[in-house]
Amino acid sequence: MPKKYLVIVESPAKAKTIKKYLGSNYSVLASMGHLRDLPKSQFGVDIENNFEPRYINVRGKAPLINSLKKEAKAADKVFLATDPDREGEAISWHLAHLLGIDEKSDCRIAFNEVTKTAVKAAVKEARAIDLDLVDAQQARRILDRIVGYQLSPLLWKKVKRGLSTGRVQSVSTRLIVDREAEIDAFVSEEYWTIDAHLTNDGGKLPFIAKFHGTADGKKYPLPDEETVRGVEKDIKGKDYTVKSVKRSEKKRNPAPPFTTSTLQQEASRKLNFMARRTMMAAQQLYEGIDIKGKGSVGLITYMRTDSLRIATDAQNEARSFVAQTYGNEFIPTTPRVYKSKKAAQDAHEAIRPTTMEFAPDDIKASLTADQYKLYKLIWNRFLASQMSSAILDAVSSDISVGNYIFRATGSTIKFPGFMKVYIEGKDGDEEKEGKLPVLTEGQMLKLKELVSKQHFTQPPPRYTEATLIRAMEEEGIGRPSTYAPTITTITARGYVARDGKNLFPTELGKIVTDLMKDNFKDIVNIEFTAHMEERLDEVEHGNTDWKSILSDFYTPFAATLAEAEEKIGHIEIKDEESDIPCEKCGRMLVYKQGRFGKFLACPGYPECKNTKSITEEVPGVVCPKCGGKILAKKSKKGIKYYGCEKNPTCDFMTWDEPTAEKCPKCGDMVLKKRAFRGKGPLQMVCLSENCDYKEMVKKKEN
């Protein structure tokens, strides 16, 4: 009789994919994440007993635990196949304890990609549970528990009930608070630019030359209008002559394949995805997607990584694909190898497609919109990373007029190389170089227009998710698995809010950060937090005892906590008052920051619990039912909608934006509508269900 094997993973999707690759004598079940953890309602760590954690079974998972125990008992061998990182190792360790499996036996299998080759190889190379990885996870979990459960009660007493704080979250919030302080303290300075709009003899290709400086090559600042008018006076009526032309060939190399951080940044820039949304789609692509005719397939490698390493087989497959699709000139002589950052754990490969077999457009029908967009981004970035460099023809020309120099630059693509597939996005505006006409030294040019503009230096920009993740990675704050949940947490707690893509601190975030800076300097110290991550890495590599880290942290922390209890008085958070009276008690409503943004609330809470959403009038639009004003509002889930000011007397409501336009067919109101959940092409549609008027909105041309 053949042996029976049980494989346990975290999710049903992953279980479905793996089941396809193993024989009929294998059962594959999902643990649905952690089955044991520290208790939520208690501290759960015995400080006096060398920081011994007290783990309990997760509430509500008893039926699942019993089912797994039954299946494990019936199996000849159990393999624990949770994710290949600290968290996954800890889940396997907890499963071993629950199911009575010897943690030193060859019960653990791990793979970087959910493919037939990787899964079968992992089964053959089963190993013991890596207790160093487990200890690193335990150390992080308990550090965060100490900070969260012992510091949060202090915030309740001194600031406001219900507040909580965390180790990595606190220093991430500080980055945003400090940036806002920089913006507030910034003193703008005036400067000017002068652009000469020129043409050569033919005049077919007008171009712009920018004021550079004096004829001897020195920079000449333009701080004010008086200086600009002086330059304009000096060059009025004088000839524009090409002084020099420099041509060069520039090589541009592709960006490396994605790590967790760069994937989240690029998805934010190019797809407008928040980090959480990116990781959700990436997890699905990793665990397996049902592809028509192929079954469940893991499409990308493990998505929590800081490594730029690529398997040789994957490189060769990519090179072969490029050669067949674009030609041999698009592959470099030797495969490209990228060096990971010094602090990288390098436990996994970079994020890449598991195979070149499934091109994004070929399997689009099997993917959701988010899965397709992210998979295409990963596919293109990886493919480009293995392609030839792009070659650009660059031209720089100095143009003299009187005692001054104007400079024109331009470039053209001589050979596209990797740019045929993918170009990395940038944060902020990037000045693009256009094409210059053929210019020769001594050539006379014709001035079409001289444009002078006043400018002011700008403060540093607020963080976006992309730039905050980049800063966290550069400063060593957190690790790949923590970026997305950290941002989610600080916004959910009301310490940080959003203005479009930008993140800014709330008043609460500023107050709590200032309190932490004054009293718990280490917790919000960037260097301290980065050093703690390094020490956790040392535990993972077996070089440091995990409980010594806890001891080294806790002794000064406990002393600081006791001192802060005595030192800090009650801190009052003053709410901004509105000019809207409460309908129930007459007090002026105040602005509050909630999970889905600002709202109005009565300051008389808890006696008066009246709250009100903040509304804005849609200009020029009246209610089609009663003629009242139309207001833009937000639902309890933060979704924008439009309704009549006379609600509930008038029940007019729509999710689509009303306009002042009238339907050319029936005269009813016209709405701005997107085809699918706020996405897709913009359309103008008639409000009336009996009218079929619909018109696509043309994109504005640049």
Phi, psi and omega per residue, in radians:
M1 nan 2.229 -3.109
P2 -1.159 2.627 3.136
K3 -1.241 2.647 3.086
K4 -1.835 2.319 -3.138
Y5 -2.078 2.519 3.071
L6 -2.084 2.246 3.066
V7 -2.005 2.269 -3.140
I8 -2.018 2.186 3.088
V9 -2.095 -3.081 -3.138
E10 -1.474 -0.697 -2.945
S11 -2.136 2.672 3.093
P12 -1.062 -0.632 -3.134
A13 -1.103 -0.763 3.121
K14 -1.159 -0.686 3.122
A15 -1.068 -0.724 -3.125
K16 -1.118 -0.731 -3.134
T17 -1.156 -0.807 -3.087
I18 -1.165 -0.665 -3.134
K19 -0.968 -0.612 -3.119
K20 -1.124 -0.501 -3.045
Y21 -1.594 -0.231 -3.068
L22 -1.876 2.839 -3.077
G23 -1.268 3.077 -3.097
S24 -1.196 -0.286 3.126
N25 -1.539 0.164 3.071
Y26 -1.903 2.269 2.953
S27 -1.830 2.427 3.137
V28 -2.173 2.098 -3.108
L29 -2.164 2.816 -3.118
A30 -1.942 2.418 3.099
S31 -1.516 -0.204 -3.097
M32 1.042 0.767 3.115
G33 1.571 -2.612 -3.118
H34 -1.218 2.436 3.023
L35 -1.901 -0.337 3.052
R36 -2.246 2.516 3.137
D37 -2.826 3.024 3.022
L38 -1.171 2.559 -3.125
P39 -1.149 2.492 -3.135
K40 -1.298 -0.619 -3.014
S41 -1.521 -0.123 -3.128
Q42 -2.314 2.859 3.138
F43 -1.073 -0.826 3.002
G44 1.349 0.194 3.116
V45 -2.290 2.166 -3.139
D46 -1.539 1.644 -3.093
I47 -1.051 -0.741 -3.068
E48 -1.184 -0.458 -3.109
N49 -1.775 0.880 3.070
N50 0.982 0.750 3.039
F51 1.050 0.640 -3.128
E52 -1.224 2.143 3.127
P53 -1.390 2.616 3.060
R54 -1.976 1.842 -3.127
Y55 -1.613 2.474 3.062
I56 -2.258 2.797 3.071
N57 -1.188 2.402 -3.117
V58 -1.122 2.304 -3.092
R59 -1.028 2.357 3.099
G60 1.584 -0.090 -3.089
K61 -1.841 0.190 -3.135
A62 -1.016 -0.804 3.124
P63 -1.036 -0.703 3.139
L64 -1.166 -0.745 3.122
I65 -1.059 -0.782 3.140
N66 -1.108 -0.676 3.131
S67 -1.144 -0.743 3.124
L68 -1.149 -0.680 3.106
K69 -1.070 -0.734 -3.141
K70 -1.110 -0.784 -3.139
E71 -1.175 -0.683 -3.140
A72 -1.137 -0.663 -3.135
K73 -1.153 -0.592 -3.109
A74 -1.418 -0.253 -3.090
A75 -1.558 2.601 3.059
D76 -1.348 -0.466 -3.109
K77 -2.646 2.413 3.105
V78 -2.009 2.260 3.051
F79 -1.929 2.314 3.125
L80 -1.773 1.964 -2.980
A81 -2.065 0.744 3.105
T82 -1.259 3.021 -3.029
D83 -0.963 2.614 -3.049
P84 -1.478 1.012 3.079
D85 -2.559 -3.055 -3.101
R86 -1.004 -0.800 -3.098
E87 -1.109 -0.763 3.124
G88 -1.117 -0.679 3.122
E89 -1.123 -0.688 3.125
A90 -1.164 -0.679 3.100
I91 -1.089 -0.744 3.096
S92 -1.090 -0.699 3.127
W93 -1.090 -0.758 3.101
H94 -1.141 -0.699 3.102
L95 -1.088 -0.712 3.119
A96 -1.041 -0.743 3.116
H97 -1.144 -0.731 -3.111
L98 -1.194 -0.637 -3.030
L99 -1.710 0.049 3.107
G100 1.215 0.603 3.138
I101 -1.677 2.374 3.102
D102 -1.200 2.046 -3.076
E103 -1.132 -0.303 -3.141
K104 -1.596 -0.093 3.121
S105 -1.401 2.934 -3.139
D106 -1.406 1.199 -3.055
C107 -1.829 -0.190 -3.000
R108 -1.813 2.214 3.025
I109 -2.153 2.450 -3.112
A110 -2.452 2.516 -3.131
F111 -2.558 2.568 -3.105
N112 -1.453 -0.315 3.130
E113 -2.516 2.525 -3.115
V114 -1.581 1.332 3.102
T115 -2.195 2.835 -3.112
K116 -1.015 -0.801 -3.112
T117 -1.088 -0.826 -3.083
A118 -1.169 -0.731 -3.111
V119 -1.169 -0.798 -3.127
K120 -1.148 -0.650 3.104
A121 -1.153 -0.666 -3.137
A122 -1.131 -0.691 3.110
V123 -1.085 -0.712 3.128
K124 -1.197 -0.476 -3.084
E125 -1.895 0.580 3.130
A126 -0.970 2.508 -3.070
R127 -2.378 3.087 3.049
A128 -1.321 2.807 3.063
I129 -1.143 2.327 -3.123
D130 -1.411 1.741 -3.062
L131 -1.221 -0.379 3.055
D132 -1.164 -0.734 3.065
L133 -1.089 -0.754 3.125
V134 -1.058 -0.795 -3.112
D135 -1.132 -0.633 3.089
A136 -1.105 -0.704 3.104
Q137 -1.175 -0.727 3.127
Q138 -1.103 -0.712 -3.138
A139 -1.080 -0.813 3.107
R140 -1.078 -0.786 -3.102
R141 -1.065 -0.750 -3.087
I142 -1.328 -0.633 3.030
L143 -0.991 -0.825 -3.135
D144 -1.167 -0.592 3.103
R145 -1.170 -0.735 3.130
I146 -1.055 -0.879 -3.121
V147 -1.112 -0.843 -3.074
G148 -1.131 -0.784 -3.017
Y149 -1.520 -0.333 3.140
Q150 -1.803 -0.439 3.133
L151 -1.577 -0.580 -3.101
S152 -1.041 -0.766 3.105
P153 -1.008 -0.549 3.093
L154 -1.143 -0.711 3.104
L155 -1.132 -0.618 3.107
W156 -1.063 -0.764 -3.077
K157 -1.266 -0.724 -2.978
K158 -1.627 -0.449 -3.068
V159 -2.087 -1.166 -3.023
K160 -2.890 2.417 3.129
R161 -1.138 2.582 3.093
G162 1.574 -0.130 3.125
L163 -1.285 2.678 3.039
S164 -2.559 2.783 -3.136
T165 -2.460 2.873 -3.132
G166 -2.523 2.906 -3.020
R167 -1.211 -1.015 -3.126
V168 -1.292 -0.626 -3.133
Q169 -1.084 -0.652 -3.087
S170 -1.131 -0.774 -3.109
V171 -1.292 -0.511 3.065
S172 -1.179 -0.722 3.074
T173 -1.087 -0.677 3.139
R174 -1.050 -0.706 3.105
L175 -0.958 -0.751 -3.107
I176 -1.247 -0.696 3.109
V177 -1.128 -0.791 -3.135
D178 -1.116 -0.665 3.111
R179 -1.133 -0.686 3.121
E180 -1.131 -0.638 3.091
A181 -1.143 -0.676 3.072
E182 -1.061 -0.749 -3.127
I183 -1.121 -0.774 -3.128
D184 -1.124 -0.606 -3.081
A185 -1.493 -0.148 -3.035
F186 -1.181 2.330 3.077
V187 -1.917 2.007 -3.069
S188 -1.302 2.482 3.114
E189 -2.104 2.487 -3.124
E190 -1.378 2.495 2.937
Y191 -2.672 2.815 -3.085
W192 -2.201 2.790 3.015
T193 -2.277 2.666 3.040
I194 -2.233 2.162 3.105
D195 -1.995 2.277 3.072
A196 -1.772 2.068 3.089
H197 -1.567 1.959 -2.963
L198 -2.123 2.821 2.968
T199 -2.416 2.718 3.022
N200 -1.529 -2.915 -3.039
D201 -1.018 -0.756 -3.112
G202 -1.223 -0.559 3.114
G203 1.244 0.193 -3.074
K204 -1.391 -0.434 -3.080
L205 -2.210 1.440 3.112
P206 -1.115 2.605 -3.135
F207 -2.539 2.970 -3.097
I208 -2.016 2.304 3.007
A209 -1.991 2.336 -3.068
K210 -1.731 2.461 3.110
F211 -1.017 2.249 -3.057
H212 -1.981 -0.793 -3.102
G213 2.931 -2.685 -3.093
T214 -1.516 2.932 -3.058
A215 -1.116 -0.400 3.124
D216 -1.488 0.140 3.042
G217 1.612 0.003 -3.124
K218 -1.476 2.589 3.079
K219 -1.173 2.518 3.134
Y220 -2.280 1.729 -3.079
P221 -1.088 2.623 3.078
L222 -2.108 1.379 -3.013
P223 -1.392 -0.338 -3.047
D224 -2.670 3.011 -3.085
E225 -1.156 -0.607 -3.123
E226 -1.041 -0.759 3.118
T227 -1.120 -0.742 -3.138
V228 -1.083 -0.800 -3.129
R229 -1.112 -0.560 3.084
G230 -1.139 -0.749 3.101
V231 -1.120 -0.785 -3.125
E232 -1.041 -0.697 3.130
K233 -1.140 -0.714 -3.105
D234 -1.131 -0.594 -3.031
I235 -1.757 -0.027 -3.095
K236 -1.049 2.191 3.084
G237 1.398 0.008 -3.112
K238 -1.606 2.780 -3.055
D239 -1.403 2.539 3.020
Y240 -1.740 2.049 -3.046
T241 -2.189 2.364 3.108
V242 -1.219 1.976 -3.119
K243 -1.476 -0.752 -3.135
S244 -2.662 2.662 3.072
V245 -2.320 2.137 3.112
K246 -2.016 2.164 3.093
R247 -1.978 2.417 3.126
S248 -2.569 2.749 3.102
E249 -1.835 2.097 -3.112
K250 -1.864 2.425 3.097
K251 -1.834 2.320 3.125
R252 -2.097 2.164 -3.086
N253 -1.642 2.663 3.129
P254 -1.246 2.769 3.024
A255 -1.280 2.658 3.103
P256 -1.202 2.921 3.077
P257 -1.092 2.939 -3.031
F258 -1.281 2.501 2.765
T259 -1.821 3.103 3.110
T260 -0.997 -0.824 -3.092
S261 -1.082 -0.878 -3.081
T262 -1.220 -0.509 3.060
L263 -1.133 -0.790 3.138
Q264 -1.134 -0.668 3.128
Q265 -1.155 -0.820 -3.078
E266 -1.233 -0.617 3.087
A267 -1.150 -0.564 3.076
S268 -1.197 -0.787 -3.105
R269 -1.187 -0.856 -2.959
K270 -1.620 -0.530 -3.070
L271 -1.948 -0.113 -3.087
N272 1.077 0.543 3.114
F273 -1.540 2.405 2.942
M274 -1.320 2.776 -3.044
A275 -1.005 -0.689 -3.110
R276 -1.113 -0.723 3.141
R277 -1.152 -0.693 3.107
T278 -1.048 -0.835 -3.068
M279 -1.222 -0.535 3.098
M280 -1.143 -0.806 3.125
A281 -1.176 -0.688 -3.137
A282 -1.123 -0.704 3.115
Q283 -1.051 -0.738 3.137
Q284 -1.133 -0.725 3.128
L285 -1.143 -0.620 3.122
Y286 -1.234 -0.771 -3.029
E287 -1.288 -0.545 3.095
G288 2.406 2.367 3.113
I289 -2.132 2.425 3.074
D290 -1.273 1.886 3.115
I291 -1.729 2.264 -3.090
K292 -0.958 2.149 3.110
G293 1.476 -0.120 -3.091
K294 -2.127 -0.259 -3.075
G295 1.404 -2.783 -3.089
S296 -1.381 2.215 -3.061
V297 -2.294 2.263 3.001
G298 -1.357 2.049 -2.962
L299 -1.630 -0.434 3.141
I300 -2.295 2.825 3.066
T301 -1.303 3.071 -3.048
Y302 -1.016 2.316 -2.932
M303 -1.668 0.089 3.052
R304 -1.956 1.662 -3.028
T305 -2.713 2.629 3.020
D306 -2.073 0.276 -3.076
S307 -1.692 2.614 3.047
L308 -1.906 0.192 -3.114
R309 -1.269 2.479 3.124
I310 -2.259 2.355 3.113
A311 -1.116 2.502 -3.117
T312 -1.014 -0.730 3.140
D313 -1.052 -0.709 -3.135
A314 -1.173 -0.700 3.089
Q315 -1.056 -0.820 -3.108
N316 -1.112 -0.687 3.128
E317 -1.142 -0.722 3.129
A318 -1.136 -0.746 3.138
R319 -1.088 -0.709 3.121
S320 -1.127 -0.725 3.133
F321 -1.102 -0.770 -3.133
V322 -1.099 -0.795 -3.118
A323 -1.055 -0.761 -3.112
Q324 -1.228 -0.615 -3.047
T325 -1.505 -0.712 -3.020
Y326 -2.035 -0.350 -3.128
G327 1.988 2.734 -3.075
N328 -1.091 -0.467 -3.123
E329 -1.191 -0.212 -3.123
F330 -1.619 0.037 3.050
I331 -1.993 2.369 3.121
P332 -1.188 2.829 -3.103
T333 -1.016 -0.759 3.096
T334 -2.104 2.612 3.132
P335 -1.003 2.495 3.125
R336 -1.331 2.335 3.087
V337 -2.124 2.252 -3.110
Y338 -1.911 2.454 -3.094
K339 -1.648 2.211 3.105
S340 -1.239 2.771 3.107
K341 -1.141 2.730 -3.058
K342 -0.996 -0.679 -3.063
A343 -1.475 -0.015 -3.079
A344 -1.153 2.471 3.101
Q345 -1.282 -0.523 3.077
D346 0.999 0.579 -3.114
A347 -1.347 -0.488 -3.086
H348 -2.252 3.042 3.021
E349 -1.287 3.013 2.935
A350 -1.155 2.920 3.133
I351 -1.381 2.191 -3.108
R352 -2.661 2.871 3.008
P353 -1.128 2.537 3.119
T354 -1.270 -0.413 3.134
T355 -2.721 2.677 3.069
M356 -1.468 0.023 -3.098
E357 -1.150 -0.580 -3.015
F358 -1.910 1.491 3.065
A359 -1.165 2.506 -3.047
P360 -0.914 -0.809 -3.087
D361 -1.215 -0.431 3.133
D362 -1.250 -0.483 -3.082
I363 -2.016 0.286 -3.082
K364 -0.958 -0.660 -3.101
A365 -1.135 -0.374 -3.116
S366 -1.611 -0.082 -3.057
L367 -1.950 2.637 2.966
T368 -1.281 2.961 -3.127
A369 -1.028 -0.780 -3.129
D370 -1.150 -0.741 3.141
Q371 -1.085 -0.756 -3.119
Y372 -1.116 -0.838 -3.106
K373 -1.059 -0.776 -3.093
L374 -1.254 -0.705 3.126
Y375 -1.097 -0.720 3.123
K376 -1.117 -0.679 3.111
L377 -1.097 -0.798 3.136
I378 -1.145 -0.777 3.140
W379 -1.031 -0.909 -3.092
N380 -1.125 -0.711 -3.131
R381 -1.126 -0.761 3.141
F382 -1.140 -0.808 -3.129
L383 -1.041 -0.815 -3.136
A384 -1.082 -0.600 -3.099
S385 -1.125 -0.334 -3.129
Q386 -1.855 0.239 -3.075
M387 -1.823 2.991 3.141
S388 -1.167 2.765 3.073
S389 -1.207 2.656 3.009
A390 -1.465 2.573 3.107
I391 -2.066 2.194 -3.106
L392 -2.000 2.436 2.972
D393 -1.592 1.985 -3.097
A394 -1.873 2.449 3.131
V395 -2.262 2.356 3.045
S396 -2.296 2.224 -3.085
S397 -2.260 2.247 3.021
D398 -1.645 2.297 -3.080
I399 -2.105 2.126 -3.087
S400 -1.654 2.502 3.037
V401 -2.603 1.991 -3.045
G402 1.077 -2.271 3.133
N403 -1.693 0.337 -3.053
Y404 -2.201 2.848 3.116
I405 -2.144 2.338 2.945
F406 -1.924 2.566 -3.102
R407 -2.167 2.312 3.083
A408 -2.056 2.374 3.101
T409 -2.253 2.612 3.110
G410 -2.798 2.852 3.105
S411 -2.653 2.654 3.048
T412 -2.297 2.672 -3.127
I413 -1.469 2.035 3.110
K414 -1.475 -0.727 3.080
F415 -2.495 2.106 -3.000
P416 -1.214 -0.548 -3.109
G417 0.896 -2.286 -3.095
F418 -1.106 -0.395 -3.109
M419 -1.146 -0.236 3.050
K420 -1.094 -0.462 -3.032
V421 -1.937 -0.705 -2.937
Y422 -2.811 2.434 3.008
I423 -2.245 2.264 -3.092
E424 -1.138 2.461 3.090
G425 -1.326 2.825 3.137
K426 -2.222 2.648 3.039
D427 -1.500 2.301 3.126
G428 1.441 3.126 -3.104
D429 -1.385 2.351 3.095
E430 -2.031 2.186 -3.122
E431 -1.233 2.175 -3.111
K432 -1.673 2.434 3.101
E433 -1.602 2.331 3.105
G434 -1.649 -2.969 -3.141
K435 -1.637 2.403 3.098
L436 -1.755 2.623 3.031
P437 -1.254 3.023 3.091
V438 -1.205 2.120 -3.135
L439 -2.101 2.503 3.108
T440 -2.279 2.609 -3.137
E441 -1.041 2.367 -3.133
G442 1.520 -0.107 -3.107
Q443 -1.202 2.399 3.080
M444 -1.541 2.416 -3.131
L445 -2.060 2.755 -3.120
K446 -1.851 2.268 3.105
L447 -1.481 2.140 3.061
K448 -1.583 -0.690 -3.070
E449 -2.844 2.499 3.040
L450 -1.984 2.061 -3.042
V451 -2.016 2.058 3.058
S452 -1.894 2.403 -3.095
K453 -2.330 2.480 3.053
Q454 -1.557 2.404 3.103
H455 -2.345 2.886 3.038
F456 -2.339 2.399 3.105
T457 -1.047 2.518 -3.050
Q458 -1.831 2.568 3.074
P459 -1.188 2.861 3.072
P460 -1.030 2.491 -3.091
P461 -1.244 2.679 3.001
R462 -1.106 2.714 3.079
Y463 -1.193 2.496 2.838
T464 -1.820 3.067 3.066
E465 -1.020 -0.723 -3.093
A466 -1.095 -0.843 -3.083
T467 -1.294 -0.508 3.080
L468 -1.190 -0.746 3.109
I469 -1.078 -0.727 3.110
R470 -1.083 -0.735 3.126
A471 -1.141 -0.715 3.117
M472 -1.070 -0.735 -3.141
E473 -1.173 -0.788 -3.121
E474 -1.109 -0.623 -3.105
E475 -1.511 -0.131 -3.139
G476 1.364 0.464 -3.137
I477 -1.601 1.989 -3.128
G478 1.330 -3.016 -3.130
R479 -2.393 2.999 -3.043
P480 -0.831 -0.663 -3.085
S481 -1.297 -0.224 -3.011
T482 -1.787 -0.260 -3.033
Y483 -1.021 -0.968 -3.075
A484 -1.104 -0.880 -3.139
P485 -1.105 -0.513 3.114
T486 -1.125 -0.816 -3.139
I487 -1.148 -0.710 3.092
T488 -1.037 -0.744 -3.077
T489 -1.172 -0.820 -3.060
I490 -1.215 -0.447 3.054
T491 -1.386 -0.695 3.132
A492 -1.121 -0.586 3.141
R493 -1.382 -0.104 3.089
G494 1.436 0.257 3.094
Y495 -1.465 -0.449 -3.103
V496 -2.347 2.467 3.098
A497 -2.211 3.001 -3.090
R498 -2.005 2.501 2.957
D499 -2.232 1.607 -2.960
G500 1.155 -2.170 3.100
K501 -1.466 -0.299 -3.025
N502 -1.384 2.525 3.080
L503 -1.864 2.353 3.092
F504 -2.438 2.664 -3.099
P505 -1.382 2.460 3.007
T506 -1.386 2.990 3.089
E507 -1.052 -0.679 3.104
L508 -1.088 -0.753 3.129
G509 -1.064 -0.686 3.118
K510 -1.164 -0.774 -3.098
I511 -1.117 -0.819 -3.110
V512 -1.155 -0.688 3.125
T513 -1.138 -0.741 3.103
D514 -1.089 -0.704 3.097
L515 -1.077 -0.744 -3.141
M516 -1.169 -0.727 -3.140
K517 -1.110 -0.636 -3.120
D518 -1.336 -0.511 -2.972
N519 -2.137 -0.420 -3.110
F520 -2.303 1.136 -3.016
K521 -1.005 -0.657 -3.112
D522 -1.147 -0.685 -3.066
I523 -1.085 -0.639 -3.118
V524 -1.853 0.301 3.104
N525 -1.572 2.160 -3.058
I526 -1.096 -0.808 -3.106
E527 -1.115 -0.704 3.139
F528 -1.101 -0.772 -3.129
T529 -1.129 -0.726 3.118
A530 -1.130 -0.695 3.122
H531 -1.122 -0.639 3.111
M532 -1.115 -0.665 3.086
E533 -1.105 -0.680 3.111
E534 -1.115 -0.676 3.135
R535 -1.195 -0.627 3.066
L536 -1.137 -0.639 3.062
D537 -1.100 -0.647 3.117
E538 -1.126 -0.641 3.072
V539 -1.102 -0.793 -3.133
E540 -1.020 -0.610 -3.122
H541 -1.557 0.094 3.068
G542 1.367 0.320 -3.075
N543 -1.740 -0.187 -3.098
T544 -2.467 2.483 3.075
D545 -1.341 2.272 -3.027
W546 -1.155 -0.571 -3.107
K547 -1.323 -0.397 3.074
S548 -1.196 -0.579 3.074
I549 -1.105 -0.774 3.137
L550 -1.096 -0.736 -3.139
S551 -1.128 -0.791 3.137
D552 -1.080 -0.593 3.138
F553 -1.367 -0.765 -2.933
Y554 -1.237 -0.664 -3.056
T555 -1.004 -0.951 3.092
P556 -1.206 -0.553 3.134
F557 -1.099 -0.784 -3.134
A558 -1.085 -0.701 3.130
A559 -1.145 -0.740 3.127
T560 -1.136 -0.688 3.134
L561 -1.089 -0.779 3.141
A562 -1.119 -0.700 3.132
E563 -1.148 -0.713 -3.134
A564 -1.139 -0.622 3.095
E565 -0.961 -0.725 -3.109
E566 -1.406 -0.638 -2.954
K567 -1.403 -0.715 -2.997
I568 -1.452 2.234 3.019
G569 -1.569 -3.108 -3.133
H570 -1.254 2.312 -3.138
I571 -1.859 2.125 -3.110
E572 -1.673 2.279 3.072
I573 -1.696 1.989 -3.122
K574 -1.492 2.212 3.120
D575 -1.472 2.501 3.080
E576 -1.262 2.232 -3.089
E577 -1.507 2.430 3.086
S578 -1.674 3.140 3.074
D579 -1.811 0.372 -3.107
I580 -1.887 2.114 3.136
P581 -1.343 2.616 3.076
C582 -1.260 2.258 -3.116
E583 -1.169 -0.349 -3.044
K584 -1.643 -0.652 -3.055
C585 -2.277 -0.097 3.059
G586 1.559 -0.216 3.087
R587 -1.135 2.725 3.093
M588 -1.364 2.207 -3.124
L589 -1.121 2.637 3.129
V590 -2.058 2.755 3.121
Y591 -1.453 2.313 3.064
K592 -2.137 2.654 3.098
Q593 -1.801 2.059 3.127
G594 -1.952 -3.058 -3.109
R595 -1.055 -0.576 -3.092
F596 -1.895 0.466 3.102
G597 1.892 -2.897 -3.070
K598 -1.346 2.626 3.005
F599 -2.611 2.960 -3.141
L600 -1.762 2.458 3.141
A601 -2.517 2.687 3.111
C602 -1.345 2.328 3.118
P603 -1.272 -0.104 -3.122
G604 -1.470 0.150 3.113
Y605 -1.005 2.398 0.182
P606 -1.612 -0.050 3.130
E607 -1.089 -0.748 3.098
C608 -2.068 2.113 -3.059
K609 -1.839 0.393 -3.087
N610 -1.191 2.318 3.033
T611 -2.293 2.798 -3.079
K612 -2.652 2.416 3.096
S613 -1.329 2.638 3.101
I614 -1.418 2.221 -3.102
T615 -2.058 2.714 3.053
E616 -2.328 2.451 -3.113
E617 -1.333 2.397 3.030
V618 -1.468 1.914 -3.012
P619 -1.134 2.427 3.035
G620 1.331 0.102 -3.087
V621 -2.077 2.318 3.105
V622 -2.061 2.701 -3.118
C623 -1.106 2.232 -3.139
P624 -1.225 -0.226 -3.110
K625 -1.636 -0.728 -3.034
C626 -2.283 -0.066 3.123
G627 1.468 0.060 3.127
G628 -1.306 3.086 3.116
K629 -1.294 2.605 3.048
I630 -1.729 2.261 -3.117
L631 -1.984 2.445 3.008
A632 -1.529 2.233 -3.072
K633 -2.297 3.088 3.053
K634 -2.222 2.430 3.093
S635 -1.314 3.065 3.126
K636 -1.070 -0.430 3.118
K637 -1.630 0.162 3.069
G638 1.449 0.236 -3.108
I639 -1.613 2.300 -3.093
K640 -1.289 2.424 3.033
Y641 -2.580 3.054 -3.069
Y642 -2.232 2.367 -3.120
G643 -2.592 2.910 -3.129
C644 -1.315 2.519 3.121
E645 -1.129 -0.357 -3.071
K646 -1.603 0.188 3.064
N647 -1.007 2.404 0.159
P648 -1.575 -0.013 3.127
T649 -1.042 -0.754 3.073
C650 -1.892 2.254 -3.025
D651 -1.714 0.302 -3.135
F652 -1.121 2.290 3.141
M653 -2.754 2.476 3.075
T654 -2.632 2.574 3.072
W655 -1.459 -0.303 -3.094
D656 -1.676 2.624 -3.028
E657 -1.300 2.102 3.100
P658 -1.253 2.602 3.072
T659 -2.189 2.935 3.121
A660 -1.443 -0.084 -3.127
E661 -1.257 2.618 3.077
K662 -1.867 2.504 -3.131
C663 -1.101 2.223 -3.140
P664 -1.176 -0.265 -3.128
K665 -1.611 -0.784 -3.031
C666 -2.203 -0.143 3.092
G667 1.505 0.005 3.135
D668 -1.355 3.076 3.142
M669 -1.159 2.532 3.069
V670 -1.853 2.384 -3.118
L671 -1.964 2.587 2.955
K672 -1.531 2.168 -3.023
K673 -2.385 2.471 3.006
R674 -1.865 2.554 -2.961
A675 -1.062 -0.633 -2.997
F676 -2.472 1.879 3.027
R677 0.800 0.882 3.097
G678 1.356 0.093 -3.123
K679 -2.127 3.104 3.101
G680 1.502 -3.094 -3.080
P681 -1.148 2.538 -3.135
L682 -1.441 2.354 -3.135
Q683 -2.243 2.668 2.966
M684 -1.814 2.114 -3.091
V685 -2.261 2.702 3.131
C686 -1.389 2.477 3.112
L687 -1.134 -0.612 -3.058
S688 -1.185 2.272 3.100
E689 -1.183 -0.353 -3.096
N690 -1.584 -0.007 -3.117
C691 -1.988 2.388 -3.078
D692 -1.775 0.290 -3.121
Y693 -1.086 2.257 3.124
K694 -2.704 2.318 -3.130
E695 -2.487 2.296 3.100
M696 -1.256 2.475 3.079
V697 -1.565 2.133 -3.130
K698 -1.265 2.448 3.082
K699 -1.221 2.518 3.084
K700 -1.234 2.350 3.116
E701 -1.409 2.485 3.139
N702 -1.228 nan nan
